[in-house]
Amino acid sequence: MSAISIANAKAYVYQLLLSTVLLQITLVTIAQLLLVLPMPMAKATNGLRVPTFIQEPPPRLLFSNDTGTQVSCTAHGNPPPVVSWVLSDGTMATQVPGLR
Protein backbone atom coordinates (compact mmCIF):
# COMPACT_ATOMS: atom_id res chain seq x y z
CA MET A 1 0.00 0.00 0.00
CA SER A 2 1.15 3.50 -0.70
CA ALA A 3 -0.43 6.78 0.29
CA ILE A 4 -0.42 9.75 -2.06
CA SER A 5 -1.35 13.24 -0.91
CA ILE A 6 -3.63 15.12 -3.27
CA ALA A 7 -4.98 18.61 -2.59
CA ASN A 8 -7.46 18.18 0.27
CA ALA A 9 -7.47 14.39 -0.14
CA LYS A 10 -5.36 11.31 0.47
CA ALA A 11 -5.32 8.46 -2.02
CA TYR A 12 -4.42 4.91 -1.03
CA VAL A 13 -3.18 2.59 -3.76
CA TYR A 14 -3.16 -1.15 -3.13
CA GLN A 15 -1.56 -3.35 -5.76
CA LEU A 16 -2.39 -7.02 -6.17
CA LEU A 17 0.08 -9.08 -8.20
CA LEU A 18 -1.05 -12.54 -9.22
CA SER A 19 1.10 -14.94 -11.18
CA THR A 20 0.40 -18.45 -12.30
CA VAL A 21 2.25 -20.97 -14.42
CA LEU A 22 0.22 -22.71 -17.11
CA LEU A 23 2.03 -25.02 -19.54
CA GLN A 24 5.34 -23.55 -18.33
CA ILE A 25 4.24 -20.02 -19.26
CA THR A 26 4.05 -17.54 -16.42
CA LEU A 27 0.98 -15.33 -16.56
CA VAL A 28 1.02 -12.20 -14.42
CA THR A 29 -2.02 -10.12 -13.57
CA ILE A 30 -1.80 -6.85 -11.70
CA ALA A 31 -4.85 -5.27 -10.10
CA GLN A 32 -4.91 -2.02 -8.20
CA LEU A 33 -7.36 -0.57 -5.74
CA LEU A 34 -7.43 3.21 -5.64
CA LEU A 35 -9.38 4.74 -2.80
CA VAL A 36 -9.42 8.52 -2.53
CA LEU A 37 -10.45 9.87 0.86
CA PRO A 38 -11.17 13.59 1.16
CA MET A 39 -9.32 15.23 4.04
CA PRO A 40 -11.79 16.76 6.49
CA MET A 41 -11.62 20.54 6.18
CA ALA A 42 -14.57 21.34 8.39
CA LYS A 43 -17.29 19.49 10.23
CA ALA A 44 -19.51 17.59 7.85
CA THR A 45 -23.02 18.90 7.51
CA ASN A 46 -26.26 17.31 6.37
CA GLY A 47 -25.13 13.88 7.62
CA LEU A 48 -22.14 13.64 5.26
CA ARG A 49 -19.23 11.53 6.54
CA VAL A 50 -15.73 11.23 5.13
CA PRO A 51 -15.07 7.66 3.87
CA THR A 52 -12.98 5.49 6.18
CA PHE A 53 -11.78 1.90 5.91
CA ILE A 54 -13.70 -0.82 7.72
CA GLN A 55 -11.49 -3.58 6.30
CA GLU A 56 -8.18 -2.91 4.50
CA PRO A 57 -6.47 -5.40 2.20
CA PRO A 58 -3.30 -6.90 3.67
CA PRO A 59 -0.04 -5.29 2.51
CA ARG A 60 1.13 -8.67 1.17
CA LEU A 61 -0.70 -11.93 0.57
CA LEU A 62 0.87 -15.23 -0.52
CA PHE A 63 -1.26 -18.17 -1.56
CA SER A 64 -1.23 -21.31 -3.67
CA ASN A 65 -3.10 -21.58 -6.96
CA ASP A 66 -4.64 -24.75 -5.53
CA THR A 67 -6.29 -22.90 -2.67
CA GLY A 68 -6.91 -19.47 -4.21
CA THR A 69 -7.72 -16.46 -2.09
CA GLN A 70 -10.13 -13.60 -1.65
CA VAL A 71 -8.93 -10.04 -1.10
CA SER A 72 -11.48 -7.85 0.65
CA CYS A 73 -11.65 -4.12 1.15
CA THR A 74 -14.61 -2.25 2.60
CA ALA A 75 -15.14 1.35 3.58
CA HIS A 76 -18.02 3.37 4.95
CA GLY A 77 -19.10 6.96 4.65
CA ASN A 78 -22.06 9.07 3.60
CA PRO A 79 -22.69 8.88 0.73
CA PRO A 80 -21.45 5.26 0.72
CA PRO A 81 -18.09 4.94 -1.09
CA VAL A 82 -17.68 2.52 -3.98
CA VAL A 83 -14.66 0.22 -3.68
CA SER A 84 -13.53 -1.60 -6.82
CA TRP A 85 -10.43 -3.31 -8.19
CA VAL A 86 -8.99 -1.96 -11.44
CA LEU A 87 -6.50 -3.75 -13.71
CA SER A 88 -3.37 -1.98 -14.97
CA ASP A 89 -5.12 -1.30 -18.31
CA GLY A 90 -7.92 0.57 -16.52
CA THR A 91 -10.61 -2.12 -16.86
CA MET A 92 -12.54 -3.39 -13.87
CA ALA A 93 -11.12 -6.58 -12.34
CA THR A 94 -13.45 -9.49 -11.72
CA GLN A 95 -12.07 -13.00 -11.35
CA VAL A 96 -8.63 -14.03 -12.53
CA PRO A 97 -8.82 -16.99 -14.96
CA GLY A 98 -7.11 -20.10 -13.64
CA LEU A 99 -7.50 -19.05 -9.99
CA ARG A 100 -10.35 -19.94 -7.68
Secondary structure, 3 states (H helix, E strand, C coil): CEEEEECCEEEEEEEEEEEEEECCEEEEEEEEEEEEEECCCCCCCCCCEEEEEEECCCCCCCCCCCCCCCCCCEEEEECCCCCCEEECCCCECCCCCCCC
